[in-house]
Amino acid sequence: MSRLDNDFGLLGDAARAAMGRSHGLHVDGRAVETGRSYALTDPTSGAEFARAAEAGPAEVDAAVDAARRALAGAWGRLRPHERERRMLRLADLLEAHEREMSEIETLCSGRLLGNTAGVDVQYSAHVLRYMAGWATKLEGQTMRLSVPYIPDGDLRGYTFREPVGVVGAIVPWNVALGIAVWKIAPALAAGCTIVLKPAPQTPLSALRFAELALEAGIPEGVINIVTGSGAEVGELLVAHPGVAMVSFTGSTEVGRKIAGQAAAQFKKYSLELGGKSPVIVMEDADVDQVAQAAAWAIFGNHGQNCCAGSRLYVHRSIHDAVIEGVAAVARSIELSAPLQDGAVMGPVVSHAQQRRILSYVEGGLADGARLVTGGAAPDHPGAYVQPTVLDGARPGMAAVRDEIFGPVLMAAAFDTEQEVLALANQSRFGLGASVFTRDTDRIRRMTDGLEAGSVWINVHNALDVALPFGGWKDSGVGNDLGEAAVLGHTRLKASVQYHA
């Protein structure tokens, strides 16, 4: 067996049981078959291994209705500490099913088991526990009021937060369960209910998660999962009059459409969109350390990361050494099926994504970039792409301008702080950025000058649940993670009380 071929015999019983059958929706606490389905394919071969249900207008209506009933019923009647307790129980159950959940996620996405276990399971349990604590900590204000046109009596004012209502969430395939939990956990902490639409390629972990939620004591109808192979299900969810808020992670182009549709109905929305995050290496950085950091900023998760460090700017004095160090890491990476022992980089999610990535590499070369390493796919039916480094990047190149979402690094040299700030900010995106330097004054200047929602110093893509995560410019609006995410799922109500 080739290192590029998956060995399904390595799977546990639970994950193997997910193969070779059709999976229904999860609506109002039960599996729902629609009579229509689409294929789920193994990224290492392109072969079908299971099927998922196609939802339509009737099923989206049913899911939203179930969420509305739960909001007004069993879930809405729970006290904050009871919501917290159930979320904590769900975190425990997720960890108890780590092997099953991580293997299911790897089957669908082609991501490494270490990533799906560490991020989609372990980090998701951490997010659930953090968000559970907010259920008992949402608060308002009390004040004595003036209201000069009511001269008599004592007037007191109060504010308090209520759940916004039913949340329609749409998530991508690159960290499928992890980002689903980023949507679900703050919604539950705020007291909302949710209808979630997974990416077509990766629905199975969300469906299983919804089953675990029932086992944790979260009532039927609180978490509903609707699946589909195209854009229709998401469009139905965004347009549905019973949905009070839309939470989306995905492309800027789709996010822009969602913002327009949601605004037309005066719905709340939170959008975490594309990125083209710069990694900036100053002349005082440690070459060996930064080469490793810059390499994994782009090659981690096969480059399929919204804030991947896909643009590398290195001070000219150490440029050649850093680029060669990054290239050495790239050359050392052996492409392997994600279930293989010691796998470091598996396939991208699909052949369509593979073709898209390679077209950007070809375009970058045609625009004058220099191929340092990689740039091709192995002769194999899987959706593999070699880790690739292109040097001589210029702002006008499509491979520099657009989000590629694959293991392709665009690199360039710079001479001054002002120059590199201009290069870094010369992008329609503003999700993340990192700076590698030992100079504390420079850290302040660069942090202030970079146009990004997250700025990392001497590290890249360090996301903690306590810090809000969101983008500027075409990278979105609103925040996942942190207190901001919970408050974003609430609406503020003011009350005036008159005492004679």
ZAMAR-567676 format. One record per residue (C-alpha): x, y, z. Coordinates in Angstrom, 1 decimal, padded with zeros to 4 digits. Layout:
ZAMAR-567676
R     px     py     pz
R      X      Y      Z
...
END
This chain:
ZAMAR-567676
R     px     py     pz
R  000.0  000.0  000.0
R  001.3  003.4 -000.9
R  001.8  006.1  001.8
R -000.7  008.1 -000.2
R -003.5  005.5  000.2
R -005.8  005.5  003.3
R -005.8  002.3  005.3
R -009.4  002.1  006.6
R -008.5 -000.9  008.7
R -006.9  001.5  011.1
R -010.3  003.1  011.9
R -012.1  002.3  015.1
R -015.5  000.5  015.0
R -017.5  003.7  015.4
R -015.9  005.5  012.5
R -016.1  002.5  010.3
R -019.8  002.3  011.0
R -020.3  005.7  009.5
R -019.0  004.4  006.2
R -021.1  002.8  003.5
R -024.4  004.3  004.5
R -026.6  007.3  004.1
R -026.8  009.9  006.9
R -030.0  011.9  007.6
R -030.5  015.4  008.9
R -030.7  016.1  012.6
R -034.0  017.9  013.3
R -035.8  018.2  016.6
R -033.7  015.5  018.2
R -034.1  012.8  015.5
R -032.6  011.7  012.3
R -034.6  012.7  009.3
R -034.3  011.1  005.8
R -035.3  013.3  002.9
R -035.2  010.7  000.1
R -032.5  012.8 -001.6
R -028.8  012.4 -000.9
R -025.3  013.2 -002.2
R -021.9  011.5 -002.1
R -019.2  012.0  000.5
R -015.8  011.3 -001.0
R -012.4  010.3  000.4
R -009.9  013.0 -000.4
R -007.1  010.5 -000.7
R -008.8  008.7 -003.6
R -011.9  010.6 -004.7
R -014.0  007.4 -004.0
R -017.4  007.6 -002.4
R -017.5  006.3  001.2
R -020.9  007.4  002.5
R -023.9  009.7  001.6
R -025.6  012.6  003.3
R -029.1  013.9  003.0
R -030.1  016.8  000.8
R -032.3  019.2  002.7
R -034.9  021.4  001.0
R -037.3  024.2  002.0
R -039.6  021.8  004.0
R -036.6  020.5  006.1
R -035.2  024.0  006.7
R -038.7  025.1  007.9
R -038.9  022.1  010.2
R -035.5  022.8  011.7
R -036.2  026.5  012.3
R -039.6  025.6  013.8
R -038.0  023.1  016.1
R -035.5  025.7  017.2
R -038.2  028.2  017.9
R -040.2  025.7  020.0
R -037.2  024.8  022.0
R -036.4  028.5  022.6
R -039.9  029.1  023.9
R -040.0  025.8  025.7
R -037.6  023.4  027.5
R -034.4  025.3  026.7
R -035.8  028.7  027.4
R -037.1  027.6  030.8
R -033.7  026.4  032.0
R -031.9  028.6  034.5
R -028.4  029.8  033.5
R -026.6  027.3  035.8
R -028.6  024.5  034.2
R -027.5  025.5  030.7
R -023.9  025.7  032.0
R -024.1  022.2  033.5
R -025.4  020.6  030.3
R -022.6  022.3  028.2
R -020.0  021.0  030.6
R -021.5  017.5  030.3
R -021.3  017.9  026.5
R -017.6  018.8  026.7
R -017.0  015.6  028.7
R -018.8  013.5  026.2
R -017.0  015.0  023.3
R -013.7  014.1  024.9
R -014.9  010.6  025.7
R -015.6  010.1  022.0
R -012.4  011.6  020.8
R -011.3  008.7  018.6
R -014.6  008.4  016.9
R -015.0  012.1  016.3
R -011.5  012.7  015.1
R -011.6  009.7  012.7
R -014.9  010.8  011.3
R -013.5  014.3  010.7
R -010.4  012.9  009.1
R -012.5  010.7  006.8
R -014.4  013.6  005.4
R -011.7  016.3  005.2
R -008.4  014.4  004.7
R -006.9  016.3  007.7
R -004.4  014.6  010.0
R -005.7  012.7  013.0
R -003.5  014.8  015.2
R -005.2  018.0  014.0
R -008.7  016.7  014.2
R -008.2  015.2  017.7
R -006.3  018.3  019.0
R -008.4  021.0  017.5
R -011.8  019.6  016.6
R -012.2  017.5  019.8
R -009.8  018.7  022.5
R -009.9  022.4  021.8
R -013.6  022.2  021.1
R -014.1  020.8  024.6
R -012.1  023.7  026.0
R -014.3  026.1  024.1
R -017.5  024.5  025.4
R -016.2  024.8  029.0
R -015.1  028.4  028.6
R -018.4  029.4  027.0
R -020.5  027.4  029.6
R -019.1  029.8  032.3
R -020.6  032.8  030.5
R -024.2  031.4  030.9
R -024.2  032.5  034.6
R -022.3  035.8  034.0
R -024.5  037.8  031.6
R -025.5  041.0  033.3
R -027.0  044.4  032.9
R -027.0  047.7  034.7
R -029.2  049.5  037.3
R -029.5  053.3  037.4
R -031.6  056.1  038.8
R -033.1  058.2  035.9
R -033.8  061.9  035.4
R -036.6  062.0  032.8
R -037.1  065.8  033.3
R -040.5  065.8  031.6
R -041.9  063.5  034.3
R -041.4  065.7  037.4
R -043.0  063.5  040.0
R -042.0  060.1  041.3
R -038.9  058.0  041.4
R -037.8  056.5  038.1
R -035.3  053.6  038.0
R -033.7  052.1  034.9
R -032.6  048.6  034.2
R -030.9  046.9  031.3
R -030.6  043.2  030.8
R -029.6  040.8  028.0
R -031.9  038.3  026.3
R -030.9  035.6  023.8
R -031.2  037.0  020.3
R -033.3  034.0  019.2
R -032.7  031.3  016.6
R -029.2  031.4  015.1
R -028.6  030.2  011.6
R -025.0  029.1  011.3
R -023.0  028.1  008.2
R -019.5  026.6  008.6
R -016.7  025.6  006.3
R -014.8  022.3  005.8
R -011.3  023.3  006.9
R -011.9  022.9  010.6
R -015.4  021.6  010.4
R -016.3  020.5  013.9
R -014.0  023.1  015.6
R -015.7  026.0  013.8
R -019.2  024.5  014.4
R -018.5  024.5  018.1
R -017.3  028.1  017.8
R -020.8  028.9  016.6
R -022.8  026.6  018.8
R -021.1  027.2  022.2
R -021.6  031.0  022.5
R -025.1  030.6  021.2
R -026.0  028.1  023.9
R -024.3  030.2  026.6
R -026.5  033.1  025.6
R -029.6  030.9  025.7
R -030.2  030.8  021.9
R -031.1  027.8  019.8
R -029.4  027.0  016.5
R -029.8  025.5  013.0
R -026.4  024.7  011.6
R -025.5  023.9  008.0
R -022.1  022.1  007.7
R -020.0  022.3  004.6
R -021.1  019.7  002.0
R -017.8  017.8  002.3
R -017.8  017.5  006.1
R -021.2  017.0  007.7
R -020.7  013.8  009.7
R -019.0  015.3  012.8
R -021.7  017.9  013.3
R -024.4  015.3  013.0
R -022.7  013.1  015.6
R -022.1  016.1  017.9
R -025.8  016.9  017.9
R -026.5  013.3  019.1
R -024.0  013.8  021.9
R -025.8  017.0  022.9
R -029.0  015.1  023.4
R -027.1  012.6  025.6
R -025.7  015.6  027.6
R -029.3  016.7  028.4
R -029.6  019.5  025.9
R -033.3  019.4  024.8
R -034.5  018.3  021.4
R -034.7  021.2  018.9
R -031.9  023.2  020.5
R -029.2  022.0  018.0
R -030.4  021.1  014.5
R -028.2  020.1  011.6
R -029.3  020.5  008.0
R -027.0  019.2  005.2
R -026.8  019.7  001.4
R -024.5  019.6 -001.5
R -025.0  023.2 -002.8
R -025.8  026.7 -001.8
R -029.6  026.3 -001.5
R -029.7  025.2  002.1
R -027.6  028.0  003.3
R -029.6  030.5  001.3
R -032.9  029.2  002.7
R -031.5  029.5  006.2
R -030.3  033.1  005.8
R -033.6  034.1  004.3
R -035.8  032.3  006.8
R -038.0  034.8  008.8
R -037.7  032.6  011.9
R -033.9  033.1  012.0
R -032.9  036.1  014.1
R -029.1  036.0  013.5
R -026.8  034.6  010.9
R -023.3  033.4  011.9
R -021.1  032.5  008.9
R -017.5  031.4  008.3
R -016.4  031.1  004.7
R -015.5  033.1  001.6
R -015.7  036.9  001.4
R -017.9  036.7 -001.7
R -020.5  034.6  000.0
R -020.3  036.6  003.2
R -021.0  039.8  001.3
R -024.2  038.3 -000.1
R -025.2  037.1  003.4
R -024.6  040.6  004.8
R -026.9  042.1  002.2
R -029.7  039.6  002.8
R -029.5  039.8  006.6
R -029.4  043.6  006.6
R -032.5  043.8  004.4
R -034.3  041.8  007.1
R -032.6  043.7  010.0
R -031.1  040.5  011.3
R -027.9  040.4  013.3
R -024.9  038.8  011.5
R -021.4  037.8  012.3
R -019.1  037.0  009.4
R -015.6  035.5  009.6
R -014.3  035.6  006.1
R -011.2  035.2  004.0
R -007.6  036.1  004.8
R -004.2  036.6  003.3
R -002.2  037.0  006.5
R  001.3  038.4  006.4
R  004.2  037.0  008.3
R  006.8  039.8  008.8
R  010.4  038.8  009.8
R  012.6  041.7  010.9
R  016.4  041.7  010.7
R  016.9  040.8  014.5
R  014.8  037.6  014.3
R  016.5  034.2  014.9
R  016.7  032.7  011.4
R  016.3  029.0  012.4
R  013.4  029.7  014.7
R  011.6  031.9  012.3
R  012.0  029.6  009.4
R  010.2  026.8  011.3
R  007.5  029.2  012.5
R  007.0  030.7  009.0
R  006.9  027.2  007.4
R  004.2  025.9  009.7
R  002.2  029.1  009.6
R  001.4  028.2  006.0
R  001.8  024.4  005.8
R -000.1  023.6  009.0
R -003.5  022.0  008.2
R -002.3  021.7  004.6
R -002.6  025.5  004.2
R -006.3  025.2  004.6
R -006.6  027.9  007.3
R -008.3  031.3  007.0
R -005.4  033.0  008.8
R -002.6  031.0  007.4
R  000.6  032.9  007.0
R  000.4  032.9  003.2
R  002.5  036.1  002.6
R  006.1  036.1  004.0
R  008.0  039.3  004.1
R  011.6  039.0  005.2
R  014.2  041.7  005.8
R  016.7  041.7  002.9
R  019.6  041.1  005.2
R  018.4  037.6  006.2
R  016.0  037.0  003.3
R  017.9  034.2  001.6
R  018.7  032.3  004.8
R  015.0  032.4  005.9
R  013.6  031.4  002.5
R  016.1  028.5  002.3
R  015.1  027.4  005.8
R  011.4  027.5  005.0
R  012.1  025.6  001.8
R  014.1  023.0  003.7
R  011.0  022.4  005.9
R  008.8  022.1  002.8
R  011.2  019.6  001.2
R  011.2  017.5  004.4
R  007.5  017.0  004.4
R  006.4  013.7  003.0
R  002.8  013.6  001.6
R  000.9  010.8  003.3
R -002.7  009.6  003.8
R -003.9  011.1  007.0
R -004.5  007.7  008.6
R -001.0  006.6  008.0
R  001.5  006.4  010.9
R  003.6  009.6  011.2
R  001.6  011.5  008.6
R  002.7  015.2  008.4
R  000.7  016.5  005.4
R -002.3  014.8  003.8
R -004.5  015.8  000.9
R -006.4  018.9  000.5
R -010.2  018.5  000.8
R -011.1  017.8 -002.8
R -009.9  017.6 -006.4
R -011.6  020.9 -007.2
R -009.6  022.5 -004.4
R -006.4  020.8 -005.7
R -007.0  022.2 -009.2
R -007.7  025.7 -007.8
R -004.4  025.7 -005.8
R -002.3  024.5 -008.7
R -003.8  027.1 -011.0
R -002.6  029.9 -008.6
R  000.9  028.4 -008.6
R  000.9  028.4 -012.4
R -000.4  032.0 -012.4
R  002.3  033.1 -009.9
R  005.0  031.6 -012.1
R  003.6  033.3 -015.2
R  003.5  036.6 -013.3
R  007.2  036.3 -012.6
R  007.6  034.7 -009.2
R  010.4  032.2 -008.7
R  009.7  028.6 -007.8
R  011.8  027.7 -004.8
R  010.3  024.3 -004.1
R  007.1  022.3 -004.7
R  004.6  023.5 -007.2
R  003.0  020.2 -008.3
R  000.9  017.3 -007.4
R  002.1  013.6 -007.2
R  000.9  011.1 -009.7
R -001.8  009.7 -007.6
R -005.7  009.8 -007.6
R -005.8  011.6 -004.3
R -006.1  015.4 -003.9
R -002.5  016.0 -002.9
R -000.5  019.2 -003.4
R  003.2  019.6 -002.7
R  004.1  022.2 -000.1
R  005.2  025.1 -002.3
R  007.3  028.2 -001.9
R  007.3  031.0 -004.4
R  009.7  034.0 -004.0
R  009.7  037.4 -005.6
R  006.0  038.1 -004.8
R  004.6  041.4 -005.9
R  001.3  043.0 -004.8
R -000.2  042.9 -008.3
R  000.0  039.1 -008.6
R -003.3  037.1 -008.2
R -001.4  034.6 -006.0
R -000.5  037.5 -003.6
R -003.9  039.2 -003.8
R -006.3  036.2 -003.5
R -006.8  033.6 -000.8
R -005.4  030.4 -002.2
R -006.4  028.1  000.8
R -003.6  025.6  000.3
R  000.1  025.0  001.1
R  001.4  027.8 -001.1
R  003.7  030.5  000.3
R  004.3  033.8 -001.5
R  007.5  035.4 -000.2
R  009.4  038.7 -000.8
R  012.2  040.8  000.6
R  011.9  044.3  002.2
R  014.2  047.0  003.5
R  012.4  049.2  005.9
R  009.5  049.1  008.5
R  007.5  051.6  006.5
R  007.9  049.5  003.3
R  006.8  046.3  004.9
R  003.8  047.9  006.7
R  002.7  049.2  003.3
R  003.1  045.7  001.7
R  001.3  044.0  004.6
R -001.6  046.4  004.5
R -001.9  046.4  000.8
R -004.6  043.8  000.9
R -008.3  043.8  000.9
R -008.1  041.3  003.8
R -007.3  042.0  007.4
R -007.8  038.8  009.5
R -004.4  038.2  011.1
R -000.7  039.2  010.9
R  002.4  038.3  012.7
R  005.8  040.0  013.4
R  009.0  038.3  014.4
R  011.3  040.7  016.2
R  013.1  041.3  019.6
R  012.7  045.0  019.6
R  009.9  046.1  022.0
R  009.5  049.6  020.5
R  009.1  048.0  017.1
R  006.5  045.6  018.5
R  004.4  048.6  019.5
R  004.8  050.4  016.2
R  004.0  047.3  014.1
R  001.0  046.3  016.3
R -000.4  049.8  015.9
R  000.3  050.0  012.2
R -001.0  046.6  011.0
R -004.6  046.5  009.7
R -005.7  043.2  011.1
R -008.1  041.9  013.7
R -005.4  039.8  015.3
R -001.7  040.7  015.6
R  000.7  038.0  016.8
R  004.3  038.7  018.0
R  006.9  035.9  017.6
R  004.2  033.4  016.9
R  001.5  032.9  014.3
R -002.1  031.8  014.5
R -002.3  031.5  018.3
R -006.0  031.6  019.0
R -007.2  031.5  022.6
R -010.9  031.2  023.5
R -010.6  034.1  025.9
R -009.6  036.5  023.1
R -012.1  037.7  020.4
R -011.2  036.6  016.9
R -012.5  038.5  013.9
R -011.4  040.4  010.8
R -011.1  043.9  009.4
R -011.9  045.0  005.9
R -012.9  042.0  003.6
R -012.2  039.6  006.4
R -015.5  040.2  008.0
R -017.5  041.7  010.8
R -018.1  040.5  014.4
R -016.2  038.1  016.5
R -015.9  034.4  017.3
R -014.4  033.5  020.7
R -014.2  035.5  023.9
R -016.9  037.5  025.7
R -017.6  039.4  022.5
R -018.9  036.2  020.9
R -021.4  035.6  023.7
R -022.6  039.2  023.8
R -023.0  039.0  020.0
R -025.7  036.4  020.5
R -027.8  038.7  022.8
R -030.0  041.7  022.5
R -030.1  044.5  025.0
R -033.4  045.4  026.6
R -034.0  048.5  028.8
R -036.7  048.9  031.4
R -038.0  052.0  033.1
R -039.9  051.6  036.4
R -041.9  054.4  037.9
R -042.5  054.6  041.7
R -044.9  057.2  043.0
END
